[in-house]
């Protein structure tokens, strides 16, 4: 990933939240999350330990790309 803080790859999140589409997506995600929490609390609580266990390997797969470990980026 680029080291420049102004690169488009790193600023797409900031650019998205400043648009009406970004606000609509954020509100839709919040509404869906609230609906699921209110109506399916039992299912969420049952799945929570598994979701926490899956968070670790998913974090390693998707978040370690920015550390410069990929020899193709050098």
PDB file of N, CA, C, O and CB in Angstrom:
ATOM      1  N   UNK A   1       0.832  -1.166   0.000  1.00  0.00           N
ATOM      2  CA  UNK A   1       0.000   0.000   0.000  1.00  0.00           C
ATOM      3  C   UNK A   1       0.884   1.240   0.000  1.00  0.00           C
ATOM      4  O   UNK A   1       2.008   1.201   0.500  1.00  0.00           O
ATOM      5  CB  UNK A   1      -0.951  -0.008   1.202  1.00  0.00           C
ATOM      6  N   UNK A   2       0.395   2.315  -0.546  1.00  0.00           N
ATOM      7  CA  UNK A   2       1.178   3.531  -0.636  1.00  0.00           C
ATOM      8  C   UNK A   2       1.389   4.148   0.743  1.00  0.00           C
ATOM      9  O   UNK A   2       0.510   4.093   1.602  1.00  0.00           O
ATOM     10  CB  UNK A   2       0.499   4.530  -1.565  1.00  0.00           C
ATOM     11  N   UNK A   3       2.567   4.734   0.940  1.00  0.00           N
ATOM     12  CA  UNK A   3       2.865   5.403   2.197  1.00  0.00           C
ATOM     13  C   UNK A   3       2.301   6.813   2.214  1.00  0.00           C
ATOM     14  O   UNK A   3       2.198   7.419   3.281  1.00  0.00           O
ATOM     15  CB  UNK A   3       4.366   5.437   2.437  1.00  0.00           C
ATOM     16  N   UNK A   4       1.937   7.344   1.069  1.00  0.00           N
ATOM     17  CA  UNK A   4       1.403   8.693   0.975  1.00  0.00           C
ATOM     18  C   UNK A   4       0.011   8.744   1.590  1.00  0.00           C
ATOM     19  O   UNK A   4      -0.880   8.014   1.155  1.00  0.00           O
ATOM     20  CB  UNK A   4       1.366   9.164  -0.490  1.00  0.00           C
ATOM     21  N   UNK A   5      -0.196   9.611   2.617  1.00  0.00           N
ATOM     22  CA  UNK A   5      -1.518   9.657   3.257  1.00  0.00           C
ATOM     23  C   UNK A   5      -2.599  10.227   2.353  1.00  0.00           C
ATOM     24  O   UNK A   5      -3.783  10.087   2.660  1.00  0.00           O
ATOM     25  CB  UNK A   5      -1.448  10.475   4.518  1.00  0.00           C
ATOM     26  N   UNK A   6      -2.229  10.866   1.248  1.00  0.00           N
ATOM     27  CA  UNK A   6      -3.204  11.439   0.337  1.00  0.00           C
ATOM     28  C   UNK A   6      -3.551  10.506  -0.818  1.00  0.00           C
ATOM     29  O   UNK A   6      -4.275  10.904  -1.731  1.00  0.00           O
ATOM     30  CB  UNK A   6      -2.689  12.740  -0.202  1.00  0.00           C
ATOM     31  N   UNK A   7      -3.055   9.286  -0.795  1.00  0.00           N
ATOM     32  CA  UNK A   7      -3.313   8.361  -1.897  1.00  0.00           C
ATOM     33  C   UNK A   7      -4.794   7.973  -1.912  1.00  0.00           C
ATOM     34  O   UNK A   7      -5.415   7.882  -0.854  1.00  0.00           O
ATOM     35  CB  UNK A   7      -2.418   7.098  -1.774  1.00  0.00           C
ATOM     36  N   UNK A   8      -5.362   7.744  -3.089  1.00  0.00           N
ATOM     37  CA  UNK A   8      -6.787   7.392  -3.193  1.00  0.00           C
ATOM     38  C   UNK A   8      -7.133   6.091  -2.486  1.00  0.00           C
ATOM     39  O   UNK A   8      -8.260   5.928  -2.016  1.00  0.00           O
ATOM     40  CB  UNK A   8      -7.185   7.287  -4.643  1.00  0.00           C
ATOM     41  N   UNK A   9      -6.185   5.159  -2.401  1.00  0.00           N
ATOM     42  CA  UNK A   9      -6.492   3.874  -1.748  1.00  0.00           C
ATOM     43  C   UNK A   9      -6.736   4.047  -0.266  1.00  0.00           C
ATOM     44  O   UNK A   9      -7.517   3.290   0.311  1.00  0.00           O
ATOM     45  CB  UNK A   9      -5.359   2.878  -1.965  1.00  0.00           C
ATOM     46  N   UNK A  10      -6.101   5.010   0.373  1.00  0.00           N
ATOM     47  CA  UNK A  10      -6.250   5.183   1.807  1.00  0.00           C
ATOM     48  C   UNK A  10      -7.355   6.163   2.163  1.00  0.00           C
ATOM     49  O   UNK A  10      -7.827   6.151   3.300  1.00  0.00           O
ATOM     50  CB  UNK A  10      -4.955   5.645   2.404  1.00  0.00           C
ATOM     51  N   UNK A  11      -7.782   7.003   1.245  1.00  0.00           N
ATOM     52  CA  UNK A  11      -8.763   8.033   1.570  1.00  0.00           C
ATOM     53  C   UNK A  11     -10.161   7.747   1.039  1.00  0.00           C
ATOM     54  O   UNK A  11     -11.023   8.623   1.105  1.00  0.00           O
ATOM     55  CB  UNK A  11      -8.300   9.340   1.039  1.00  0.00           C
ATOM     56  N   UNK A  12     -10.412   6.562   0.521  1.00  0.00           N
ATOM     57  CA  UNK A  12     -11.738   6.296  -0.015  1.00  0.00           C
ATOM     58  C   UNK A  12     -12.785   6.264   1.088  1.00  0.00           C
ATOM     59  O   UNK A  12     -13.939   6.619   0.845  1.00  0.00           O
ATOM     60  CB  UNK A  12     -11.743   4.983  -0.777  1.00  0.00           C
ATOM     61  N   UNK A  13     -12.411   5.848   2.294  1.00  0.00           N
ATOM     62  CA  UNK A  13     -13.374   5.831   3.398  1.00  0.00           C
ATOM     63  C   UNK A  13     -13.762   7.244   3.792  1.00  0.00           C
ATOM     64  O   UNK A  13     -14.938   7.535   4.009  1.00  0.00           O
ATOM     65  CB  UNK A  13     -12.799   5.085   4.609  1.00  0.00           C
ATOM     66  N   UNK A  14     -12.766   8.126   3.885  1.00  0.00           N
ATOM     67  CA  UNK A  14     -13.053   9.515   4.239  1.00  0.00           C
ATOM     68  C   UNK A  14     -13.870  10.191   3.147  1.00  0.00           C
ATOM     69  O   UNK A  14     -14.762  10.985   3.444  1.00  0.00           O
ATOM     70  CB  UNK A  14     -11.753  10.288   4.482  1.00  0.00           C
ATOM     71  N   UNK A  15     -13.574   9.887   1.896  1.00  0.00           N
ATOM     72  CA  UNK A  15     -14.321  10.481   0.787  1.00  0.00           C
ATOM     73  C   UNK A  15     -15.744   9.946   0.737  1.00  0.00           C
ATOM     74  O   UNK A  15     -16.665  10.688   0.396  1.00  0.00           O
ATOM     75  CB  UNK A  15     -13.613  10.210  -0.541  1.00  0.00           C
ATOM     76  N   UNK A  16     -15.943   8.684   1.067  1.00  0.00           N
ATOM     77  CA  UNK A  16     -17.273   8.093   1.007  1.00  0.00           C
ATOM     78  C   UNK A  16     -18.187   8.676   2.073  1.00  0.00           C
ATOM     79  O   UNK A  16     -19.353   8.952   1.791  1.00  0.00           O
ATOM     80  CB  UNK A  16     -17.187   6.584   1.162  1.00  0.00           C
ATOM     81  N   UNK A  17     -17.692   8.870   3.283  1.00  0.00           N
ATOM     82  CA  UNK A  17     -18.556   9.335   4.367  1.00  0.00           C
ATOM     83  C   UNK A  17     -18.992  10.778   4.149  1.00  0.00           C
ATOM     84  O   UNK A  17     -19.958  11.229   4.765  1.00  0.00           O
ATOM     85  CB  UNK A  17     -17.842   9.203   5.709  1.00  0.00           C
ATOM     86  N   UNK A  18     -18.302  11.501   3.291  1.00  0.00           N
ATOM     87  CA  UNK A  18     -18.684  12.891   3.020  1.00  0.00           C
ATOM     88  C   UNK A  18     -19.727  13.014   1.921  1.00  0.00           C
ATOM     89  O   UNK A  18     -20.136  14.124   1.583  1.00  0.00           O
ATOM     90  CB  UNK A  18     -17.467  13.695   2.642  1.00  0.00           C
ATOM     91  N   UNK A  19     -20.158  11.908   1.364  1.00  0.00           N
ATOM     92  CA  UNK A  19     -21.149  11.938   0.292  1.00  0.00           C
ATOM     93  C   UNK A  19     -22.508  11.486   0.816  1.00  0.00           C
ATOM     94  O   UNK A  19     -22.583  10.807   1.840  1.00  0.00           O
ATOM     95  CB  UNK A  19     -20.704  11.047  -0.885  1.00  0.00           C
ATOM     96  N   UNK A  20     -23.575  11.856   0.125  1.00  0.00           N
ATOM     97  CA  UNK A  20     -24.897  11.355   0.534  1.00  0.00           C
ATOM     98  C   UNK A  20     -24.989   9.830   0.488  1.00  0.00           C
ATOM     99  O   UNK A  20     -25.677   9.221   1.306  1.00  0.00           O
ATOM    100  CB  UNK A  20     -25.976  11.953  -0.355  1.00  0.00           C
ATOM    101  N   UNK A  21     -24.294   9.215  -0.472  1.00  0.00           N
ATOM    102  CA  UNK A  21     -24.296   7.752  -0.542  1.00  0.00           C
ATOM    103  C   UNK A  21     -23.653   7.156   0.708  1.00  0.00           C
ATOM    104  O   UNK A  21     -24.148   6.167   1.249  1.00  0.00           O
ATOM    105  CB  UNK A  21     -23.554   7.267  -1.808  1.00  0.00           C
ATOM    106  N   UNK A  22     -22.566   7.745   1.165  1.00  0.00           N
ATOM    107  CA  UNK A  22     -21.902   7.260   2.369  1.00  0.00           C
ATOM    108  C   UNK A  22     -22.789   7.355   3.595  1.00  0.00           C
ATOM    109  O   UNK A  22     -22.842   6.432   4.407  1.00  0.00           O
ATOM    110  CB  UNK A  22     -20.633   8.030   2.603  1.00  0.00           C
ATOM    111  N   UNK A  23     -23.485   8.475   3.726  1.00  0.00           N
ATOM    112  CA  UNK A  23     -24.402   8.627   4.855  1.00  0.00           C
ATOM    113  C   UNK A  23     -25.557   7.633   4.758  1.00  0.00           C
ATOM    114  O   UNK A  23     -25.975   7.062   5.766  1.00  0.00           O
ATOM    115  CB  UNK A  23     -24.943  10.062   4.914  1.00  0.00           C
ATOM    116  N   UNK A  24     -26.068   7.430   3.552  1.00  0.00           N
ATOM    117  CA  UNK A  24     -27.162   6.472   3.379  1.00  0.00           C
ATOM    118  C   UNK A  24     -26.710   5.057   3.726  1.00  0.00           C
ATOM    119  O   UNK A  24     -27.445   4.313   4.376  1.00  0.00           O
ATOM    120  CB  UNK A  24     -27.693   6.517   1.938  1.00  0.00           C
ATOM    121  N   UNK A  25     -25.498   4.677   3.296  1.00  0.00           N
ATOM    122  CA  UNK A  25     -24.978   3.344   3.631  1.00  0.00           C
ATOM    123  C   UNK A  25     -24.775   3.189   5.132  1.00  0.00           C
ATOM    124  O   UNK A  25     -25.106   2.150   5.702  1.00  0.00           O
ATOM    125  CB  UNK A  25     -23.657   3.087   2.898  1.00  0.00           C
ATOM    126  N   UNK A  26     -24.231   4.221   5.772  1.00  0.00           N
ATOM    127  CA  UNK A  26     -24.004   4.159   7.222  1.00  0.00           C
ATOM    128  C   UNK A  26     -25.323   4.027   7.974  1.00  0.00           C
ATOM    129  O   UNK A  26     -25.426   3.239   8.914  1.00  0.00           O
ATOM    130  CB  UNK A  26     -23.246   5.408   7.704  1.00  0.00           C
ATOM    131  N   UNK A  27     -26.326   4.790   7.569  1.00  0.00           N
ATOM    132  CA  UNK A  27     -27.626   4.707   8.227  1.00  0.00           C
ATOM    133  C   UNK A  27     -28.310   3.370   7.966  1.00  0.00           C
ATOM    134  O   UNK A  27     -28.959   2.820   8.855  1.00  0.00           O
ATOM    135  CB  UNK A  27     -28.521   5.844   7.762  1.00  0.00           C
ATOM    136  N   UNK A  28     -28.169   2.846   6.755  1.00  0.00           N
ATOM    137  CA  UNK A  28     -28.771   1.547   6.441  1.00  0.00           C
ATOM    138  C   UNK A  28     -28.117   0.436   7.264  1.00  0.00           C
ATOM    139  O   UNK A  28     -28.808  -0.438   7.787  1.00  0.00           O
ATOM    140  CB  UNK A  28     -28.641   1.240   4.932  1.00  0.00           C
ATOM    141  N   UNK A  29     -26.808   0.466   7.378  1.00  0.00           N
ATOM    142  CA  UNK A  29     -26.103  -0.541   8.173  1.00  0.00           C
ATOM    143  C   UNK A  29     -26.498  -0.434   9.642  1.00  0.00           C
ATOM    144  O   UNK A  29     -26.698  -1.451  10.306  1.00  0.00           O
ATOM    145  CB  UNK A  29     -24.577  -0.385   8.020  1.00  0.00           C
ATOM    146  N   UNK A  30     -26.612   0.793  10.153  1.00  0.00           N
ATOM    147  CA  UNK A  30     -27.028   0.986  11.548  1.00  0.00           C
ATOM    148  C   UNK A  30     -28.457   0.492  11.765  1.00  0.00           C
ATOM    149  O   UNK A  30     -28.748  -0.129  12.787  1.00  0.00           O
ATOM    150  CB  UNK A  30     -26.917   2.473  11.943  1.00  0.00           C
ATOM    151  N   UNK A  31     -29.345   0.762  10.817  1.00  0.00           N
ATOM    152  CA  UNK A  31     -30.734   0.319  10.955  1.00  0.00           C
ATOM    153  C   UNK A  31     -30.839  -1.201  10.910  1.00  0.00           C
ATOM    154  O   UNK A  31     -31.574  -1.799  11.695  1.00  0.00           O
ATOM    155  CB  UNK A  31     -31.599   0.934   9.855  1.00  0.00           C
ATOM    156  N   UNK A  32     -30.109  -1.821   9.997  1.00  0.00           N
ATOM    157  CA  UNK A  32     -30.124  -3.291   9.906  1.00  0.00           C
ATOM    158  C   UNK A  32     -29.549  -3.910  11.173  1.00  0.00           C
ATOM    159  O   UNK A  32     -30.083  -4.894  11.685  1.00  0.00           O
ATOM    160  CB  UNK A  32     -29.327  -3.771   8.671  1.00  0.00           C
ATOM    161  N   UNK A  33     -28.466  -3.340  11.674  1.00  0.00           N
ATOM    162  CA  UNK A  33     -27.878  -3.844  12.913  1.00  0.00           C
ATOM    163  C   UNK A  33     -28.815  -3.715  14.092  1.00  0.00           C
ATOM    164  O   UNK A  33     -28.921  -4.633  14.906  1.00  0.00           O
ATOM    165  CB  UNK A  33     -26.597  -3.118  13.211  1.00  0.00           C
ATOM    166  N   UNK A  34     -29.502  -2.580  14.194  1.00  0.00           N
ATOM    167  CA  UNK A  34     -30.467  -2.386  15.279  1.00  0.00           C
ATOM    168  C   UNK A  34     -31.626  -3.365  15.159  1.00  0.00           C
ATOM    169  O   UNK A  34     -32.057  -3.953  16.151  1.00  0.00           O
ATOM    170  CB  UNK A  34     -30.994  -0.945  15.278  1.00  0.00           C
ATOM    171  N   UNK A  35     -32.128  -3.537  13.944  1.00  0.00           N
ATOM    172  CA  UNK A  35     -33.226  -4.492  13.728  1.00  0.00           C
ATOM    173  C   UNK A  35     -32.814  -5.906  14.141  1.00  0.00           C
ATOM    174  O   UNK A  35     -33.556  -6.596  14.840  1.00  0.00           O
ATOM    175  CB  UNK A  35     -33.666  -4.482  12.247  1.00  0.00           C
ATOM    176  N   UNK A  36     -31.624  -6.331  13.705  1.00  0.00           N
ATOM    177  CA  UNK A  36     -31.168  -7.675  14.056  1.00  0.00           C
ATOM    178  C   UNK A  36     -30.962  -7.825  15.554  1.00  0.00           C
ATOM    179  O   UNK A  36     -31.271  -8.873  16.122  1.00  0.00           O
ATOM    180  CB  UNK A  36     -29.879  -8.002  13.324  1.00  0.00           C
ATOM    181  N   UNK A  37     -30.447  -6.798  16.191  1.00  0.00           N
ATOM    182  CA  UNK A  37     -30.217  -6.867  17.633  1.00  0.00           C
ATOM    183  C   UNK A  37     -31.530  -6.948  18.404  1.00  0.00           C
ATOM    184  O   UNK A  37     -31.626  -7.687  19.384  1.00  0.00           O
ATOM    185  CB  UNK A  37     -29.414  -5.656  18.098  1.00  0.00           C
ATOM    186  N   UNK A  38     -32.534  -6.201  17.975  1.00  0.00           N
ATOM    187  CA  UNK A  38     -33.811  -6.180  18.682  1.00  0.00           C
ATOM    188  C   UNK A  38     -34.621  -7.448  18.427  1.00  0.00           C
ATOM    189  O   UNK A  38     -35.202  -8.009  19.357  1.00  0.00           O
ATOM    190  CB  UNK A  38     -34.619  -4.959  18.268  1.00  0.00           C
ATOM    191  N   UNK A  39     -34.666  -7.902  17.186  1.00  0.00           N
ATOM    192  CA  UNK A  39     -35.557  -9.021  16.865  1.00  0.00           C
ATOM    193  C   UNK A  39     -34.899 -10.390  16.984  1.00  0.00           C
ATOM    194  O   UNK A  39     -35.591 -11.393  17.155  1.00  0.00           O
ATOM    195  CB  UNK A  39     -36.085  -8.855  15.478  1.00  0.00           C
ATOM    196  N   UNK A  40     -33.589 -10.445  16.899  1.00  0.00           N
ATOM    197  CA  UNK A  40     -32.897 -11.737  16.914  1.00  0.00           C
ATOM    198  C   UNK A  40     -31.801 -11.779  17.976  1.00  0.00           C
ATOM    199  O   UNK A  40     -30.713 -12.297  17.725  1.00  0.00           O
ATOM    200  CB  UNK A  40     -32.298 -12.030  15.540  1.00  0.00           C
ATOM    201  N   UNK A  41     -32.078 -11.247  19.135  1.00  0.00           N
ATOM    202  CA  UNK A  41     -31.082 -11.180  20.198  1.00  0.00           C
ATOM    203  C   UNK A  41     -30.577 -12.572  20.578  1.00  0.00           C
ATOM    204  O   UNK A  41     -29.380 -12.758  20.796  1.00  0.00           O
ATOM    205  CB  UNK A  41     -31.666 -10.481  21.425  1.00  0.00           C
ATOM    206  N   UNK A  42     -31.459 -13.526  20.657  1.00  0.00           N
ATOM    207  CA  UNK A  42     -31.061 -14.890  21.024  1.00  0.00           C
ATOM    208  C   UNK A  42     -30.097 -15.497  20.017  1.00  0.00           C
ATOM    209  O   UNK A  42     -29.123 -16.148  20.396  1.00  0.00           O
ATOM    210  CB  UNK A  42     -32.286 -15.777  21.151  1.00  0.00           C
ATOM    211  N   UNK A  43     -30.366 -15.287  18.749  1.00  0.00           N
ATOM    212  CA  UNK A  43     -29.477 -15.820  17.722  1.00  0.00           C
ATOM    213  C   UNK A  43     -28.109 -15.137  17.766  1.00  0.00           C
ATOM    214  O   UNK A  43     -27.074 -15.784  17.606  1.00  0.00           O
ATOM    215  CB  UNK A  43     -30.106 -15.651  16.335  1.00  0.00           C
ATOM    216  N   UNK A  44     -28.120 -13.841  17.982  1.00  0.00           N
ATOM    217  CA  UNK A  44     -26.852 -13.104  18.034  1.00  0.00           C
ATOM    218  C   UNK A  44     -26.019 -13.554  19.232  1.00  0.00           C
ATOM    219  O   UNK A  44     -24.812 -13.761  19.111  1.00  0.00           O
ATOM    220  CB  UNK A  44     -27.110 -11.582  18.104  1.00  0.00           C
ATOM    221  N   UNK A  45     -26.661 -13.702  20.381  1.00  0.00           N
ATOM    222  CA  UNK A  45     -25.935 -14.138  21.577  1.00  0.00           C
ATOM    223  C   UNK A  45     -25.411 -15.566  21.421  1.00  0.00           C
ATOM    224  O   UNK A  45     -24.341 -15.896  21.933  1.00  0.00           O
ATOM    225  CB  UNK A  45     -26.842 -14.046  22.811  1.00  0.00           C
ATOM    226  N   UNK A  46     -26.155 -16.402  20.722  1.00  0.00           N
ATOM    227  CA  UNK A  46     -25.701 -17.769  20.480  1.00  0.00           C
ATOM    228  C   UNK A  46     -24.505 -17.796  19.539  1.00  0.00           C
ATOM    229  O   UNK A  46     -23.591 -18.599  19.722  1.00  0.00           O
ATOM    230  CB  UNK A  46     -26.836 -18.612  19.905  1.00  0.00           C
ATOM    231  N   UNK A  47     -24.503 -16.932  18.543  1.00  0.00           N
ATOM    232  CA  UNK A  47     -23.427 -16.903  17.544  1.00  0.00           C
ATOM    233  C   UNK A  47     -22.220 -16.091  17.998  1.00  0.00           C
ATOM    234  O   UNK A  47     -21.157 -16.194  17.386  1.00  0.00           O
ATOM    235  CB  UNK A  47     -23.948 -16.338  16.242  1.00  0.00           C
ATOM    236  N   UNK A  48     -22.347 -15.296  19.039  1.00  0.00           N
ATOM    237  CA  UNK A  48     -21.271 -14.391  19.452  1.00  0.00           C
ATOM    238  C   UNK A  48     -19.936 -15.087  19.723  1.00  0.00           C
ATOM    239  O   UNK A  48     -18.910 -14.588  19.260  1.00  0.00           O
ATOM    240  CB  UNK A  48     -21.692 -13.651  20.682  1.00  0.00           C
ATOM    241  N   UNK A  49     -19.889 -16.210  20.445  1.00  0.00           N
ATOM    242  CA  UNK A  49     -18.582 -16.857  20.644  1.00  0.00           C
ATOM    243  C   UNK A  49     -17.925 -17.287  19.337  1.00  0.00           C
ATOM    244  O   UNK A  49     -16.708 -17.182  19.189  1.00  0.00           O
ATOM    245  CB  UNK A  49     -18.736 -18.063  21.543  1.00  0.00           C
ATOM    246  N   UNK A  50     -18.720 -17.767  18.397  1.00  0.00           N
ATOM    247  CA  UNK A  50     -18.169 -18.190  17.114  1.00  0.00           C
ATOM    248  C   UNK A  50     -17.700 -16.990  16.298  1.00  0.00           C
ATOM    249  O   UNK A  50     -16.681 -17.064  15.611  1.00  0.00           O
ATOM    250  CB  UNK A  50     -19.209 -18.991  16.326  1.00  0.00           C
ATOM    251  N   UNK A  51     -18.440 -15.889  16.370  1.00  0.00           N
ATOM    252  CA  UNK A  51     -18.034 -14.678  15.661  1.00  0.00           C
ATOM    253  C   UNK A  51     -16.724 -14.133  16.222  1.00  0.00           C
ATOM    254  O   UNK A  51     -15.873 -13.659  15.469  1.00  0.00           O
ATOM    255  CB  UNK A  51     -19.132 -13.611  15.750  1.00  0.00           C
ATOM    256  N   UNK A  52     -16.566 -14.198  17.523  1.00  0.00           N
ATOM    257  CA  UNK A  52     -15.318 -13.739  18.135  1.00  0.00           C
ATOM    258  C   UNK A  52     -14.149 -14.637  17.739  1.00  0.00           C
ATOM    259  O   UNK A  52     -13.044 -14.151  17.494  1.00  0.00           O
ATOM    260  CB  UNK A  52     -15.456 -13.697  19.662  1.00  0.00           C
ATOM    261  N   UNK A  53     -14.393 -15.951  17.676  1.00  0.00           N
ATOM    262  CA  UNK A  53     -13.331 -16.858  17.250  1.00  0.00           C
ATOM    263  C   UNK A  53     -12.958 -16.646  15.780  1.00  0.00           C
ATOM    264  O   UNK A  53     -11.790 -16.781  15.416  1.00  0.00           O
ATOM    265  CB  UNK A  53     -13.759 -18.306  17.474  1.00  0.00           C
ATOM    266  N   UNK A  54     -13.924 -16.320  14.948  1.00  0.00           N
ATOM    267  CA  UNK A  54     -13.650 -16.087  13.529  1.00  0.00           C
ATOM    268  C   UNK A  54     -13.013 -14.723  13.277  1.00  0.00           C
ATOM    269  O   UNK A  54     -12.392 -14.519  12.234  1.00  0.00           O
ATOM    270  CB  UNK A  54     -14.932 -16.206  12.727  1.00  0.00           C
ATOM    271  N   UNK A  55     -13.157 -13.792  14.209  1.00  0.00           N
ATOM    272  CA  UNK A  55     -12.601 -12.452  14.010  1.00  0.00           C
ATOM    273  C   UNK A  55     -11.082 -12.492  13.921  1.00  0.00           C
ATOM    274  O   UNK A  55     -10.495 -11.737  13.146  1.00  0.00           O
ATOM    275  CB  UNK A  55     -13.032 -11.522  15.145  1.00  0.00           C
ATOM    276  N   UNK A  56     -10.440 -13.344  14.687  1.00  0.00           N
ATOM    277  CA  UNK A  56      -8.976 -13.402  14.694  1.00  0.00           C
ATOM    278  C   UNK A  56      -8.413 -13.860  13.349  1.00  0.00           C
ATOM    279  O   UNK A  56      -7.587 -13.146  12.780  1.00  0.00           O
ATOM    280  CB  UNK A  56      -8.496 -14.336  15.797  1.00  0.00           C
ATOM    281  N   UNK A  57      -8.816 -15.009  12.813  1.00  0.00           N
ATOM    282  CA  UNK A  57      -8.245 -15.396  11.517  1.00  0.00           C
ATOM    283  C   UNK A  57      -8.643 -14.449  10.385  1.00  0.00           C
ATOM    284  O   UNK A  57      -7.847 -14.207   9.478  1.00  0.00           O
ATOM    285  CB  UNK A  57      -8.676 -16.805  11.168  1.00  0.00           C
ATOM    286  N   UNK A  58      -9.858 -13.913  10.426  1.00  0.00           N
ATOM    287  CA  UNK A  58     -10.256 -12.977   9.379  1.00  0.00           C
ATOM    288  C   UNK A  58      -9.432 -11.694   9.451  1.00  0.00           C
ATOM    289  O   UNK A  58      -9.076 -11.124   8.419  1.00  0.00           O
ATOM    290  CB  UNK A  58     -11.751 -12.653   9.492  1.00  0.00           C
ATOM    291  N   UNK A  59      -9.131 -11.242  10.657  1.00  0.00           N
ATOM    292  CA  UNK A  59      -8.299 -10.059  10.816  1.00  0.00           C
ATOM    293  C   UNK A  59      -6.908 -10.311  10.247  1.00  0.00           C
ATOM    294  O   UNK A  59      -6.345  -9.441   9.582  1.00  0.00           O
ATOM    295  CB  UNK A  59      -8.209  -9.656  12.296  1.00  0.00           C
ATOM    296  N   UNK A  60      -6.358 -11.473  10.495  1.00  0.00           N
ATOM    297  CA  UNK A  60      -5.028 -11.783   9.975  1.00  0.00           C
ATOM    298  C   UNK A  60      -5.024 -11.880   8.455  1.00  0.00           C
ATOM    299  O   UNK A  60      -4.060 -11.467   7.809  1.00  0.00           O
ATOM    300  CB  UNK A  60      -4.520 -13.085  10.577  1.00  0.00           C
ATOM    301  N   UNK A  61      -6.081 -12.416   7.886  1.00  0.00           N
ATOM    302  CA  UNK A  61      -6.136 -12.562   6.427  1.00  0.00           C
ATOM    303  C   UNK A  61      -6.313 -11.202   5.756  1.00  0.00           C
ATOM    304  O   UNK A  61      -5.626 -10.904   4.779  1.00  0.00           O
ATOM    305  CB  UNK A  61      -7.285 -13.510   6.019  1.00  0.00           C
ATOM    306  N   UNK A  62      -7.218 -10.381   6.262  1.00  0.00           N
ATOM    307  CA  UNK A  62      -7.576  -9.156   5.554  1.00  0.00           C
ATOM    308  C   UNK A  62      -6.817  -7.913   6.009  1.00  0.00           C
ATOM    309  O   UNK A  62      -6.785  -6.930   5.269  1.00  0.00           O
ATOM    310  CB  UNK A  62      -9.028  -8.915   5.707  1.00  0.00           C
ATOM    311  N   UNK A  63      -6.209  -7.911   7.182  1.00  0.00           N
ATOM    312  CA  UNK A  63      -5.602  -6.679   7.681  1.00  0.00           C
ATOM    313  C   UNK A  63      -4.085  -6.666   7.621  1.00  0.00           C
ATOM    314  O   UNK A  63      -3.489  -5.615   7.853  1.00  0.00           O
ATOM    315  CB  UNK A  63      -6.031  -6.448   9.081  1.00  0.00           C
ATOM    316  N   UNK A  64      -3.443  -7.759   7.327  1.00  0.00           N
ATOM    317  CA  UNK A  64      -1.988  -7.767   7.300  1.00  0.00           C
ATOM    318  C   UNK A  64      -1.414  -7.388   5.940  1.00  0.00           C
ATOM    319  O   UNK A  64      -0.199  -7.447   5.756  1.00  0.00           O
ATOM    320  CB  UNK A  64      -1.484  -9.122   7.696  1.00  0.00           C
ATOM    321  N   UNK A  65      -2.234  -7.008   5.004  1.00  0.00           N
ATOM    322  CA  UNK A  65      -1.743  -6.605   3.695  1.00  0.00           C
ATOM    323  C   UNK A  65      -1.003  -5.285   3.710  1.00  0.00           C
ATOM    324  O   UNK A  65      -0.196  -5.029   2.816  1.00  0.00           O
ATOM    325  CB  UNK A  65      -2.875  -6.522   2.740  1.00  0.00           C
ATOM    326  N   UNK A  66      -1.249  -4.448   4.684  1.00  0.00           N
ATOM    327  CA  UNK A  66      -0.640  -3.131   4.720  1.00  0.00           C
ATOM    328  C   UNK A  66       0.679  -3.055   5.455  1.00  0.00           C
ATOM    329  O   UNK A  66       1.202  -1.955   5.633  1.00  0.00           O
ATOM    330  CB  UNK A  66      -1.570  -2.190   5.328  1.00  0.00           C
ATOM    331  N   UNK A  67       1.244  -4.169   5.892  1.00  0.00           N
ATOM    332  CA  UNK A  67       2.483  -4.136   6.662  1.00  0.00           C
ATOM    333  C   UNK A  67       3.728  -4.235   5.801  1.00  0.00           C
ATOM    334  O   UNK A  67       4.839  -4.174   6.328  1.00  0.00           O
ATOM    335  CB  UNK A  67       2.485  -5.243   7.660  1.00  0.00           C
ATOM    336  N   UNK A  68       3.579  -4.384   4.512  1.00  0.00           N
ATOM    337  CA  UNK A  68       4.737  -4.486   3.638  1.00  0.00           C
ATOM    338  C   UNK A  68       5.370  -5.871   3.622  1.00  0.00           C
ATOM    339  O   UNK A  68       6.534  -6.004   3.246  1.00  0.00           O
ATOM    340  CB  UNK A  68       5.757  -3.484   4.047  1.00  0.00           C
ATOM    341  N   UNK A  69       4.636  -6.906   4.020  1.00  0.00           N
ATOM    342  CA  UNK A  69       5.174  -8.267   4.008  1.00  0.00           C
ATOM    343  C   UNK A  69       5.118  -8.897   2.629  1.00  0.00           C
ATOM    344  O   UNK A  69       5.725  -9.943   2.398  1.00  0.00           O
ATOM    345  CB  UNK A  69       4.420  -9.132   4.989  1.00  0.00           C
ATOM    346  N   UNK A  70       4.398  -8.273   1.715  1.00  0.00           N
ATOM    347  CA  UNK A  70       4.245  -8.825   0.380  1.00  0.00           C
ATOM    348  C   UNK A  70       5.466  -8.441  -0.458  1.00  0.00           C
ATOM    349  O   UNK A  70       5.677  -7.253  -0.700  1.00  0.00           O
ATOM    350  CB  UNK A  70       2.930  -8.321  -0.284  1.00  0.00           C
ATOM    351  N   UNK A  71       6.280  -9.405  -0.911  1.00  0.00           N
ATOM    352  CA  UNK A  71       7.499  -9.070  -1.664  1.00  0.00           C
ATOM    353  C   UNK A  71       7.211  -8.431  -3.018  1.00  0.00           C
ATOM    354  O   UNK A  71       8.094  -7.781  -3.578  1.00  0.00           O
ATOM    355  CB  UNK A  71       8.331 -10.313  -1.870  1.00  0.00           C
ATOM    356  N   UNK A  72       6.011  -8.594  -3.562  1.00  0.00           N
ATOM    357  CA  UNK A  72       5.665  -7.990  -4.846  1.00  0.00           C
ATOM    358  C   UNK A  72       5.539  -6.482  -4.747  1.00  0.00           C
ATOM    359  O   UNK A  72       5.686  -5.787  -5.753  1.00  0.00           O
ATOM    360  CB  UNK A  72       4.375  -8.576  -5.370  1.00  0.00           C
ATOM    361  N   UNK A  73       5.268  -5.957  -3.551  1.00  0.00           N
ATOM    362  CA  UNK A  73       5.086  -4.516  -3.387  1.00  0.00           C
ATOM    363  C   UNK A  73       6.403  -3.765  -3.273  1.00  0.00           C
ATOM    364  O   UNK A  73       6.412  -2.540  -3.391  1.00  0.00           O
ATOM    365  CB  UNK A  73       4.246  -4.242  -2.171  1.00  0.00           C
ATOM    366  N   UNK A  74       7.515  -4.453  -3.049  1.00  0.00           N
ATOM    367  CA  UNK A  74       8.795  -3.767  -2.862  1.00  0.00           C
ATOM    368  C   UNK A  74       9.433  -3.380  -4.147  1.00  0.00           C
ATOM    369  O   UNK A  74      10.515  -2.794  -4.147  1.00  0.00           O
ATOM    370  CB  UNK A  74       9.733  -4.614  -2.093  1.00  0.00           C
TER     371      UNK A  74
END
